[in-house]
């Protein structure tokens, strides 16, 4: 007889207890995975959550840079990525050498790195930000000349909110969010005239300008849950509309565009989570474990520690 979703979830719960495992699930994961998690949220929140638990083993249902960040904040713990092929085009699109060359040409320009970057790229950056803390952190910086990487759309959002800063942007970002066109917002509004439009700042400025609210994934979720409005058009990964529908059954949630589907996030399955949990404690787990040198962790942590200093 084939396993059911519930039976696999029950087995994961048993393995968690047996092997001292904490499961982190990014908000973009499927609902059946979220249900197995000890913590759900955006990548940085999850890494902080993991650093506070006593479990010696961490399983991350997300993409590679997220598991790297969790390892950086919990170097004494074993961190495993549920699906090792799950990467992030935005995080991986710029090389440290490229940014070092720009820094050499413009030494007075501080580099602000979105958390959605690899550990290697973070080693050449001055401060890290999340989508929810970017404006706050940039505003708090004494420096006026900045290079914001890699997402030019989030960078433009920050630039608009911090007009006193000279922010240099590069042509980079999330290909999934950036694929949404302004006319899709107009079409969604026409189809659902009573709905508020909530979008992520990784979307194009022309899309964000039409929104009723622009914010991080957690910001979108909190806005929708606390709002007195009953209908919402969700302009971020389509799984968020599903999660919100579960949490707020008296409200209606529509996706802004069918394009906002992250293939890397969708690579991870419930069976991936189960298989990693099952493998922990055996040689089979080696291929899923995030291994980073102490030197790399120390260098990459500098920009995260600066973010914390500035109130992130």
Secondary structure, 3 states (H helix, E strand, C coil): CCCCHHHHHHHHHHHHHHHCEEEEEECCCCHHHHCCCCEEECHHHHHHHHHHCCCCEEEEECCHHHHHHHHHHCCCCEEEECCCCCCCCCCCCCCHHHHHHHHHHCCCCEEEEECCCCHHHHCCCCEEECCCCHHHHHHHCCCCEEEEECCHHHHHHHHHHCCCCEEEECCCCCHHHHCCCHHHHHHHHHHCCCCEEEECCCCCHHHHCCCCEECCHHHHHHHHHHCCCCEEEEECCCHHHHHHHHHCCCCEEEECCCCCCCHHHHCCCHHHHHHHHHHCCCHHHHHHECCCCHHHHHHHHHHHHHHHHCCC
